[in-house]
Amino acid sequence: MVKLAFERLTLDAIPFPALLIDKNYQVVFMNKRAEELYTIGGQTCYQLTHSFSEPCHLHKDHPCPLKEIRERSLKEYSVLHRHKTEKGEEYHLIKVVYMPKYDLFLELHIPLEELLSAFDTARLRPELLIDSGPIAFFLWENKEGWPVRDASKSVYDLTGYTVEEFLSGKINYASLIHPEDLERVSQEVATYTNTSKDFWTHQPYRIITKDGKVKWVLDHTVSVKDNEGKIVGYYGYVMDISEFYEKEGLFRLLAENNPNGVILYDFQEDKIVYTNGVFLRMLKYQEEEVIGKSVLAFVDSKDLERAKRIIEMVKAGLRKSLGAIIRVPTKTGKVKWFKLIGHVVIYRNKEHLLFTLVDITMEKKREKRLFYLATTDRLTKLLNRHAGIKMFENLLYQAQRYRIPFSLLVLDIDDFKKINDELGHLAGDLALRKVAKAIKRGIRKSDIAIRWGGEEFLILLPHTADPLPIGEKIRKLINAINIDGYGSLSVSVGATTYREGDTIDSMIQRADSALYSAKRKGKNQVEVAEAVLKIPYQDRPPSL
């Protein structure tokens, strides 16, 4: 027992959870890290890590390493488990070693995201944890071809190559990857390297073994950084998931452990045959509400035609990896954005589409917010000058290419300097905001309002050959605005319509001339530049 006490002290020094367990699954001892991580309590390992009331092997997709060691007379065994911890559910590599001297089992629970640091801190080499089976470890450099600098012995089971063949440079990691998948894997590595990502999981890809066989693998990669934070290599575990495409049990195990949504779709019979729990939770559905339904029933109407085309291409024989960005409404009506990745796989001797859905809703919200900030004037909430020029260019192109007319209004607040000088800039800002709101009320949905600069505004009027009615409407709305201590606001408006050969500068110059004419005539009025429209225009829609 003195020796066991010493073992306990040793286990306390390990930075990841370590437990001693007897043959009845009772926890005899757990180190400090295990006590911190597993807070739900329990006398047995399955209670402590899963909240189960019975051993793991009695639950679907939960292989028990203790049972495997005892029944197969093994010295050690490794599995992947998802445990309930103080942080929520986490994935762990479980390494179990039988200790005959004490008739106990030592369990090491290594979080997948911390594999590299765990090996380094505990001064363990990968092959001490994984020496055979479907998982292999590689350490490769961030250089052309990804030369391998370290590997576990299990690389032989996975690839047919020995550790020595990798370390000698006879084969590098890039050479393993199937030529059709290499570009995609390289792009993923480059993307995550450029963003200095600490770890990631690749989309499944194929490798070619020494004897020419093709295997599908799942690759979880951890970046290795130097003292300056630069990524100099990659350390990852690679799991053989070839049976994933044929055997339902392994497929479901991997799918349920996937942090993204997974759907297995029978495209020939147009029905979903499987979905993982992540997908159901993301969209607020129960399993019975999804299974048997068409996958198209869950696609937002705006993306429905695109989704139909993807499925039709697969039915027509396309077997390459598919990708798309789509919107999917939840059961409550909230729309989420997903990156959709599709592969044709064999399930129960029949071709199916395996969809992985990566939730990118937050990224889309950030993109939308950044776009708004880049194109919107902060004070008036109208388009800013830069965005306005883009819209102007689009209308010019349509007019030049398809002879579609449009008009331009240039508005300038009369005596605006007087407001700033007498009432201050806060009053000036208030006047600008009120003018912007009046403009929004006065224009149609298709019209485009722009704060051009200072107290000047531009309004683009698509499909409009007569800008006067809208100009008058906006002028009256602005004239009704009252500023305390000043009185009613007014604007002078210059208007013009596209003429053949026009540019942005020529249209603005013509509208400006009309605006200055309105100023000279007493302000608070709309002046249309004199011109005859050279573009035939028939069946003009109402201007208001």
JOQUI-V778598 format. One record per backbone hydrogen bond with DSSP energy under -1.0 kcal/mol. NH is the residue of the N-H (numbers start at 1). CO is the residue of the C=O. If there is no record, write none. Layout:
nh={NH/NH}
co={CO/CO}
This chain:
nh={5/6/7/8/9/10/11/12/13/14/19/20/21/22/25/27/28/29/31/35/36/37/38/39/45/48/49/50/52/58/59/62/68/69/70/71/72/74/77/79/81/83/84/85/86/88/90/92/93/94/95/96/97/98/99/102/103/104/105/106/107/108/109/110/112/114/115/118/119/120/121/122/124/128/129/130/136/138/139/140/141/142/143/146/149/150/152/155/156/158/159/160/166/167/168/169/170/171/173/174/176/178/181/182/185/186/187/188/189/190/191/192/193/194/195/196/197/200/202/205/207/208/209/210/212/215/217/218/220/221/222/223/224/226/229/232/233/234/235/236/237/238/239/240/241/244/245/246/247/251/252/253/254/255/256/257/261/263/264/265/266/267/271/272/273/274/276/280/281/282/283/285/289/290/291/292/293/297/298/299/300/303/307/308/309/310/311/312/313/314/315/316/317/318/322/324/326/328/330/331/333/336/338/339/340/341/342/343/345/347/352/353/354/355/356/357/358/360/364/365/366/367/368/369/370/371/372/373/374/375/376/377/381/383/384/388/389/390/391/392/393/394/395/396/397/398/399/400/401/402/407/408/409/410/411/412/413/414/416/420/421/422/423/424/428/429/430/431/432/433/434/435/436/437/438/439/440/441/442/443/448/450/451/452/453/456/457/458/459/460/461/463/471/472/473/474/475/476/477/478/479/481/483/486/487/489/492/493/494/495/496/498/502/507/508/509/510/511/512/513/514/515/516/517/518/519/520/521/522/523/527/529}
co={1/2/3/4/5/6/7/8/10/11/107/29/105/26/22/43/20/20/18/31/32/33/34/37/25/44/45/46/46/55/56/59/64/65/66/67/68/69/96/94/92/90/49/88/37/85/83/81/110/79/108/77/106/75/104/99/99/99/21/97/19/95/17/93/91/111/112/114/115/116/117/118/119/125/126/126/238/236/150/234/147/232/141/143/139/139/137/152/153/154/155/156/162/163/164/166/165/165/146/145/173/206/178/178/181/182/183/184/185/186/187/188/189/190/191/193/192/221/219/217/215/176/213/159/209/207/205/239/237/200/235/198/233/230/226/224/224/140/222/138/220/136/218/134/216/241/242/243/243/247/248/249/250/251/252/253/357/355/274/353/271/265/266/293/264/264/262/276/277/278/279/280/286/287/287/272/290/294/295/296/327/300/303/304/305/306/307/308/309/310/311/312/314/313/342/340/338/336/334/283/330/328/326/358/324/356/322/354/352/350/345/265/343/263/341/261/339/337/360/361/362/363/364/365/366/367/368/369/370/371/372/382/377/449/375/384/385/386/387/388/389/390/391/392/393/394/395/396/397/398/461/496/459/494/457/492/455/490/413/416/417/418/419/420/424/425/426/427/428/429/430/431/432/433/434/435/436/437/438/439/460/458/383/456/456/453/411/450/409/448/407/405/467/468/469/470/471/472/473/474/475/478/487/483/483/481/412/525/410/527/408/406/499/503/504/505/506/507/508/509/510/511/512/513/514/515/516/517/519/518/493/495}
